[in-house]
Amino acid sequence: MQKLTEFISPGNVIKLKGLDSESVIRELAGTFNSLNKDVIVERTLRRESMVSTAIVPGIAFPHARLESQKRLAIAVGKSRKGIEFNSFDKNPVNLIFLVVWQPSTPGLFTQLFSSLIKSLRKHSFRDKLLLAKTKSEMLDLLSTIKVRVVEEANSSVVCAASVLRKLQERERKRVGLKRKSPKLEKEISTLQYYMNSDYLSRFNRLMGRYGTAIVDVEAGVCQGCFMTLSTGLRNQIKYENHVYVCENCGRFIALKEKK
Ligand SMILES: [Zn+2]
């Protein structure tokens, strides 16, 4: 586990002046030492238009994928007045984490956000962040958040299984519909957003060929083609939510989800 502050420089922590989501995203993007500020803003807003990232009370996590981004980088802004962010609870947000990441890093989004959200769901911790008066107080608090981020691409781990499963479920639902559902289309494009384009095209090929792209592995057997996997591959499949590829049928495979 790493400290969240490994990805936040003191210069990335600011008091927000803007009063709407676009201007505060621009302020936060301005703290990155990047030539691509406009691209960051544009992509973040496009992502935000799919579905709001204000998913924890008072907090939003706008983010953008940036091919030229070497390392994950985070900027944190605080707004005393609160910013309208189309949040799930309709309330304005006071804390905004802008995240810029390299899209080839597999599962980064899921890894980072699951650990980040876990800490920030705690009411008492959120209050402390909101009450922090100085930048160093803020950084001290943020340094207590531990995140699990694997930045090195691992060949066997291609994507978070949960994202693929959700996408598959929605793609199937789409096939059964007589008329396009705007809500479903939006969900599908949001999920596709988090996938590396290589995996997305593989996913689409598999859906076209088999009608399933990801299946469970049970007792070392692929539940798509019902062939037993090689010992080498079976030994690799240890982590829930990691995705592998069946050597026989080429489908994505993952350990069965624990309910
Ligand atoms: Zn198979």
Residues whose N, C-alpha, C, O or C-beta is under 5 A from the ligand:
A	BS01	ZN	C222 G224 C225 C246 N248 C249 G250
